[in-house]
Amino acid sequence: MIPPLVYVDTNQRDLAEKIASNFGTTASTNQKLISHPHFDLSEAGLSFFHPDARSSNKLLIDFNSGSTGWRLKRVDHEKLIKKALGKSDLPLNILDCTAGMLQDALLFLSLGHQVTALEESKILFHLLQDGIRRSDDQTIFEKLDLINTNACSYAVQAKNFDVIYFDPMYPSTKKNALGSGKLEYIEKILEAESLDNDPLEDFEVLQLIPSKKMVVKRPIKAKSFSLKINYQVLGKTTRFDVYI
Ligand SMILES: C[S@@+](CC[C@H](N)C(=O)[O-])C[C@H]1O[C@@H](n2cnc3c(N)ncnc32)[C@H](O)[C@@H]1O
């Protein structure tokens, strides 16, 4: 069941009702709801709260504080991704099948590539759109096409991509580069929407999309999705499996 959307400012009623109906839930000004899972609409933007998440903060996508932070914290990760993409004099046309918090997509964009990012969660998609709307730097998003769809449904129409990028959810006991707090929130959102894809089944469909290469992010010790790997780029906790 999709949690309700709670708002305080009655000037935001129309917007709150529009977003809530889009999510398939209700909008309410009842503050008693805020100790339960809920969306929050305020001047700060649209956020999501879940009392069982380890982080006591709401999940608010903030590209303003993140835009420098994510790069500084992820220097090693950036090196690995660059290596996995390989050298290219021209900007690449990348299909990011698993947008998530757009952290990897931002990396691709910052390298000058064109990115089509797919996110099947309607809730996450709206949180992302809201974060992009509030971003002080709109230029970085100029080469981004963010689409709310399942990558396997999109696969049939996917054409002219140089790289297919796939970063499915890890088993919930594992952590990945996003940090456990944010990933845990993604898990809670997917739970609320009853979205539960099998990454191996997705891989089998996505690897059929015509492209020059496919890059798959995996936990370092995980089994690869296929034996046809051409090479791997290894980090400490994560690796990239590259299929050409
Ligand atoms: C591990 S996160 C991706 C994190 C992302 N690479 C980042 O840097 O923020 C996986 C995301 O992919 C989405 N996802 C998983 N399978 C998908 C599919 N088949 N189509 C579209 N989105 C999918 C999930 O909803 C989740 O938000």
The ligand as a Tripos MOL2 file, in Angstrom:
@<TRIPOS>MOLECULE
LIG
   27    29     1     0     0
SMALL
NO_CHARGES

@<TRIPOS>ATOM
      1 C1         20.9580    0.0080   -6.8690 C.3       1 LIG1
      2 S1         19.8130    1.1610   -7.4160 S.3       1 LIG1
      3 C2         20.6850    2.0340   -8.6740 C.3       1 LIG1
      4 C3         21.5370    3.1120   -8.1250 C.3       1 LIG1
      5 C4         22.0350    4.0580   -9.1900 C.3       1 LIG1
      6 N1         22.9970    3.4290  -10.0700 N.3       1 LIG1
      7 C5         22.6530    5.3050   -8.5770 C.2       1 LIG1
      8 O1         23.8400    5.5430   -8.8220 O.co2     1 LIG1
      9 O2         21.9440    6.0410   -7.8740 O.co2     1 LIG1
     10 C6         18.7080    0.2510   -8.4210 C.3       1 LIG1
     11 C7         17.5350    1.0980   -8.9520 C.3       1 LIG1
     12 O3         17.1060    0.5400  -10.1750 O.3       1 LIG1
     13 C8         15.7070    0.4460  -10.2050 C.3       1 LIG1
     14 N2         15.4170   -0.7280  -11.0390 N.ar      1 LIG1
     15 C9         15.6860   -2.0280  -10.7640 C.ar      1 LIG1
     16 N3         15.3180   -2.8170  -11.7810 N.ar      1 LIG1
     17 C10        14.8210   -1.9790  -12.7420 C.ar      1 LIG1
     18 C11        14.2860   -2.1900  -14.0370 C.ar      1 LIG1
     19 N4         14.1850   -3.4150  -14.5660 N.pl3     1 LIG1
     20 N5         13.8520   -1.1210  -14.7380 N.ar      1 LIG1
     21 C12        13.9420    0.1230  -14.2270 C.ar      1 LIG1
     22 N6         14.4240    0.3900  -12.9930 N.ar      1 LIG1
     23 C13        14.8670   -0.6500  -12.2670 C.ar      1 LIG1
     24 C14        15.2850    0.2860   -8.7590 C.3       1 LIG1
     25 O4         13.9740    0.7660   -8.5840 O.3       1 LIG1
     26 C15        16.3240    1.1320   -8.0400 C.3       1 LIG1
     27 O5         15.9030    2.4470   -7.9190 O.3       1 LIG1
@<TRIPOS>BOND
     1     1     2 1
     2     2     3 1
     3     2    10 1
     4     3     4 1
     5     4     5 1
     6     5     6 1
     7     5     7 1
     8     7     8 2
     9     7     9 1
    10    10    11 1
    11    11    12 1
    12    11    26 1
    13    12    13 1
    14    13    14 1
    15    13    24 1
    16    14    15 ar
    17    14    23 ar
    18    15    16 ar
    19    16    17 ar
    20    17    18 ar
    21    17    23 ar
    22    18    19 1
    23    18    20 ar
    24    20    21 ar
    25    21    22 ar
    26    22    23 ar
    27    24    25 1
    28    24    26 1
    29    26    27 1
@<TRIPOS>SUBSTRUCTURE
     1 LIG1         1 GROUP 0 **** ****
